[in-house]
Amino acid sequence: MPMPWLVIKEESSVSNRRLRVLSVAHSAHGRGSSRLRYRPLSKDDSIELLLAVPERWKESGRVTHAAPPDSTIDIRAYPIQLPWVRGAKWYLHWYPGLSKMMREFEPDVIHLWEEPWAAVSLQAVLLRNRMMPRAALILETEQNILRKLPPPFERIRRFTLRQTDWLVSRNREAVDVSRACGYSGGSTIVEYCFDASQFRPQRETDVEAPETLPLRLGYVGRIIREKGLFTVLDALLLSKSNVKLEMLGDGADRASLMNKVHDLGLEDRVTILPSGSADEVARFMASIDVLVLMSETTRTWKEQFGRVIIEAQACGAPVIGSTSGNIPFVVSDGGWIVEEGNATKLAHLIDQLADNRDLVRDARQRARRNVQRFTESVVAASLLDAWRQASDHRQSVCQAAPCLAGSSA
């Protein structure tokens, strides 16, 4: 039986108008920072933007409703179908009303903030090809490790990438993975951004605490082995300085981590606090001396960005990061990079910082400068550039070989 989105529609007429962009993004379902990059674009007179999000979303066992619009962005929530299949996560969801959405809005650019192997990406490709083949299609991917996906996802990925006009990614490695899977078009790096109204310096001065007080290391995020927290504990044991580690979060390896804290005799130096609101996280980041993100690469995962890095730097906390994935690029000169899994080198760096707080103060200033690369206006400009380039590319393709409704594009 054919899927609902396979109905053939005639291509809508194109008139002189602003660039119309339909952005479909389950990540913008809530009020979090994923919506921030759209704010400056909603005020741009050269485009007309519609942001489509799921009406309801299920993740980690929780069902949430779409947050109402909190700015001038035209955000509309639509029902989705989300079949549950073990191991498939959210990659099987699709929009029963996507064809109607496209027909009514008549987008010039269809932007999917979804991985190429997602069912909704396949849905969008098929609809674009049949209804409005002159519309540019953009996929946004973060997968930075090349590995073969289980059926049917590998086949979907290779098909959608061959149909895609432009690629948006967080890092160059993700582009390389897509090219290895058949993608041959252009790409734009679009970073994450942070909420400057929440994540900001809260210290009155840059004078550090006396060196007689402990150097306060902080961590925010999931308590899982891949984040390198067991290596951080080993480094604390090797450190000869007055250093404390405070972690904010929870996760599958919390109990194992606390057992190691006990086995190493670090109970008086390590604290795990429960997860809090964004305001509480910001206050915590502003209170620590240095954030640590010592992620460790596995066979199937490495750090794709590390949004916590820019949030900490925005609060004035420099970052000790590992060499995993995109961490060195994001940290830049707003902190230090240590080889992942190397507790000895991490301990040596910790001792240096504890003995010379001027190093921390100088890095704090560099962190504040570095994070300006990740403001919502800068990130929005990158995204807009991707939309325009994708549209120009699609128009040139259609001029060279007319794009006809019902073709495979």
Secondary structure, DSSP 8 states (H G I E B T S, - for coil): ---GGG---------S--EEEEEE-GGGSSSSGGGGGGHHHHT-TTEEEEEEEESEEEETTEEEE-----SS--EEEE--B----TT-TTTT-B-TTHHHHHHHH--SEEEE-S-TTSHHHHHHHHHHHHH-TTSEEEEEE---S-----TTHHHHHHHHHHH-SEEEESSHHHHHHHHHTT--SEEEE------TTTS----SSS----TTS-EEEEEES---GGGTHHHHHHHHHH--S-EEEEEE---TTHHHHHHHHHHTT-TTTEEEE----HHHHHHHHHHSSEEEE-----SS---S--HHHHHHHHTT--EEEESSTTHHHHHTTSEEEE-TT-HHHHHHHHHHHHH-HHHHHHHHHHHHHHGGGGSHHHHHHHHHHHHHHHHHHHHHHHHHS---TTS--
